[in-house]
Amino acid sequence: MQIGSPMRRHVIIAGGLATLVVAARARAEGMLSQITQGDASAGIRAALERGAGFAVDMLGKQDGFWGNDRVRIPLPDWLQRGEKALRMVGRGKDVDDLHVGINRAAEQAVPAARPLLVGAVRSMSVQDAKGILTGGDDSVTKFFETHTRDPLHAKFLPIVGGVTQKIGLARRYDELVDRAGSFGLLKPDESRIEPHVTGKALDGLFLMIGDEEKKIRADPVATGSAILKKVFGAL
């Protein structure tokens, strides 16, 4: 094989890239080794608090869900399947009102998440912090899902139920359920709207936490936080 052949050049380039990767990894490990356990825990807590606060602030307001295509809560599957039939029998406005209303219910429920999310951050162990630091690009989000999804579901459900009752959504839904029953559209587990709204609201909440986590990891300097820059800048 000649020195200047394409294959030779390819081998040289590949070897150079591999050297750069190894060097970069060694540099990162060296930087991480210089971060104290206290700094690491403080950085993780700051990231958790920032992600939680961002998600609650973005979603727990007018149009937080309804105005955002990525988290807007869809109608239940059976309603999507039967929407055309329901509109044909004059229930189109009820369908439209229900779609807006379930998103409004989620928007009103989300602020209740803040204390539970903050509580999870404060109860974080050193082992949790290590897992988040080395657990990949979505480890903050996974931490919150693991530690808060079930208690948040229990917290959201009565709030969503209260909103649906207050604005008449429960009645509209029950009427649509009765109508859908005659079309054979409904499954037994779809007879209530509140679990659907609660589950989708939590999906949206964790999605937004994940968005903020990605921003922190991609550009910790932009956060303006010295501890986030120190910890995540070393990754």
WOSUL-V408807 format. One record per run of one state. SS is the DSSP state (alpha for helix, beta for strand, coil for the rest). FROM is the first residue (numbers start at 1). TO is the last residue. Records with the same first field share a line. If there is no record, write none. Layout:
BEGIN
SS: FROM-TO  FROM-TO
END
This chain:
BEGIN
coil: 1-5  34-36  60-76  89-91  111-112  123-125  135-138  167-168  184-187  191-193  219-219  224-225  233-235
alpha: 6-33  37-59  77-88  92-110  113-122  126-134  139-166  169-183  188-190  194-218  220-223  226-232
END
